[in-house]
Amino acid sequence: MFWRLDWRPRINTPSDLSEVRTRVPSKFKAMPRHPSINIREMQVDDIPGVVELGNTLFSAERFPTLYRCWEEAEVLRIYTGYKETCLVATREDRVVGFALGSVLQKPGNPWRYGWLEWLAVNPAYKRRRVAQRLVRQLQERFVEGEIRMMLVDTSEVNKNALAFFRKFGFGQEKRHVYLSLNLDNHPKALERRFLDE
Ligand SMILES: CC(C)(COP(=O)(O)OP(=O)(O)OC[C@H]1O[C@@H](n2cnc3c(N)ncnc32)[C@H](O)[C@@H]1OP(=O)(O)O)[C@@H](O)C(=O)NCCC(=O)NCCS
């Protein structure tokens, strides 16, 4: 547990103590860095909380690509395949963060990769090292599973996540571009619409 002591009164004599105590503004009192937030393996009961938190963060307006891929079925896919690398951060049994990881291995390739697929922290708890604790624990689990490299990807405009990943130590960034093609005007789509009308 880390404690932040931003301000320490200079105490001259024991008789100063009572005065000092009354003068300490409440915002300078020792603040827990992450108050009673527990990091543990995800359970089935956590699924609704994980989905709900993801729904609020991976919105169509902020992150269209993440939004398209995020849904309950995606959480179930990762959870059923890789329980040991699905972690949640909870406060009083409420999900306030999660890290969902999976393992990639190709036949004939001895390297195993640990992919951090989804990471999120409730904005009310941001910058309290919740993500750092989640990813550290995930990293340990990957190492225990003899994984030699961790992978992560996110949108280029997701500056907060990029700042976090870089600070954590991820590097060797490669650009990957998503393209799309609207199929509404495909002849078969037009034909179907014509027949439906
Ligand atoms: C990115 C995210 C997971 C970070 O969670 P967090 O719990 O606030 O991050 P931490 O407190 O563990 O940050 C650790 C360090 O990373 C860096 N960092 C984290 N967020 C940052 C931000 N918004 N701006 C700059 N640096 C940041 C800082 O160096 C920070 O240490 P410091 O606070 O002592 O300076 C969180 O903002 C989030 O859920 N974003 C939306 C979902 C998302 O984009 N997920 C990633 C793609 S799947």
The ligand as a Tripos MOL2 file, in Angstrom:
@<TRIPOS>MOLECULE
LIG
   48    50     1     0     0
SMALL
NO_CHARGES

@<TRIPOS>ATOM
      1 C1         -5.6150    4.3160  -19.6350 C.3       1 LIG1
      2 C2         -6.1840    3.9330  -18.2870 C.3       1 LIG1
      3 C3         -6.4240    2.4240  -18.2030 C.3       1 LIG1
      4 C4         -5.1820    4.3750  -17.1800 C.3       1 LIG1
      5 O1         -5.6700    3.9580  -15.9100 O.3       1 LIG1
      6 P1         -5.1650    4.6140  -14.5420 P.3       1 LIG1
      7 O2         -5.5580    3.6830  -13.4280 O.co2     1 LIG1
      8 O3         -5.6690    6.0010  -14.4400 O.co2     1 LIG1
      9 O4         -3.5810    4.6460  -14.7190 O.3       1 LIG1
     10 P2         -2.4840    4.5970  -13.5680 P.3       1 LIG1
     11 O5         -2.9170    5.4490  -12.4140 O.co2     1 LIG1
     12 O6         -2.1340    3.1960  -13.2520 O.co2     1 LIG1
     13 O7         -1.2710    5.3180  -14.3350 O.3       1 LIG1
     14 C5          0.0790    4.9520  -14.1250 C.3       1 LIG1
     15 C6          0.9340    5.9550  -14.8800 C.3       1 LIG1
     16 O8          0.6120    5.9670  -16.2770 O.3       1 LIG1
     17 C7          0.6350    7.3130  -16.7750 C.3       1 LIG1
     18 N1         -0.7280    7.7790  -17.1150 N.ar      1 LIG1
     19 C8         -1.9050    7.1430  -16.8480 C.ar      1 LIG1
     20 N2         -2.9410    7.8740  -17.3130 N.ar      1 LIG1
     21 C9         -2.4100    8.9830  -17.8740 C.ar      1 LIG1
     22 C10        -2.9790   10.1220  -18.5010 C.ar      1 LIG1
     23 N3         -4.3140   10.2550  -18.6310 N.pl3     1 LIG1
     24 N4         -2.1400   11.0820  -18.9680 N.ar      1 LIG1
     25 C11        -0.8060   10.9760  -18.8300 C.ar      1 LIG1
     26 N5         -0.1990    9.9120  -18.2170 N.ar      1 LIG1
     27 C12        -1.0000    8.9260  -17.7520 C.ar      1 LIG1
     28 C13         1.1770    8.1740  -15.6400 C.3       1 LIG1
     29 O9          2.5830    8.1950  -15.7450 O.3       1 LIG1
     30 C14         0.7420    7.3850  -14.4240 C.3       1 LIG1
     31 O10         1.5460    7.6190  -13.2690 O.3       1 LIG1
     32 P3          1.3480    9.0020  -12.4110 P.3       1 LIG1
     33 O11        -0.1220    9.1700  -12.1700 O.co2     1 LIG1
     34 O12         2.1470    8.7460  -11.1770 O.co2     1 LIG1
     35 O13         1.9100   10.1130  -13.2770 O.co2     1 LIG1
     36 C15        -7.5380    4.6870  -18.0140 C.3       1 LIG1
     37 O14        -7.3590    6.0640  -18.2780 O.3       1 LIG1
     38 C16        -8.7110    4.1820  -18.8330 C.2       1 LIG1
     39 O15        -9.4670    3.3080  -18.3880 O.2       1 LIG1
     40 N6         -8.9160    4.7260  -20.0570 N.am      1 LIG1
     41 C17       -10.0900    4.3570  -20.8940 C.3       1 LIG1
     42 C18       -10.0230    2.9380  -21.4190 C.3       1 LIG1
     43 C19        -8.8490    2.7330  -22.3540 C.2       1 LIG1
     44 O16        -8.5000    3.5990  -23.1290 O.2       1 LIG1
     45 N7         -8.2400    1.5120  -22.2870 N.am      1 LIG1
     46 C20        -7.0580    1.1800  -23.0830 C.3       1 LIG1
     47 C21        -7.3890    0.5690  -24.3940 C.3       1 LIG1
     48 S1         -8.1470   -1.0180  -24.2580 S.3       1 LIG1
@<TRIPOS>BOND
     1     1     2 1
     2     2     3 1
     3     2     4 1
     4     2    36 1
     5     4     5 1
     6     5     6 1
     7     6     7 2
     8     6     8 1
     9     6     9 1
    10     9    10 1
    11    10    11 2
    12    10    12 1
    13    10    13 1
    14    13    14 1
    15    14    15 1
    16    15    16 1
    17    15    30 1
    18    16    17 1
    19    17    18 1
    20    17    28 1
    21    18    19 ar
    22    18    27 ar
    23    19    20 ar
    24    20    21 ar
    25    21    22 ar
    26    21    27 ar
    27    22    23 1
    28    22    24 ar
    29    24    25 ar
    30    25    26 ar
    31    26    27 ar
    32    28    29 1
    33    28    30 1
    34    30    31 1
    35    31    32 1
    36    32    33 2
    37    32    34 1
    38    32    35 1
    39    36    37 1
    40    36    38 1
    41    38    39 2
    42    38    40 1
    43    40    41 1
    44    41    42 1
    45    42    43 1
    46    43    44 2
    47    43    45 1
    48    45    46 1
    49    46    47 1
    50    47    48 1
@<TRIPOS>SUBSTRUCTURE
     1 LIG1         1 GROUP 0 **** ****
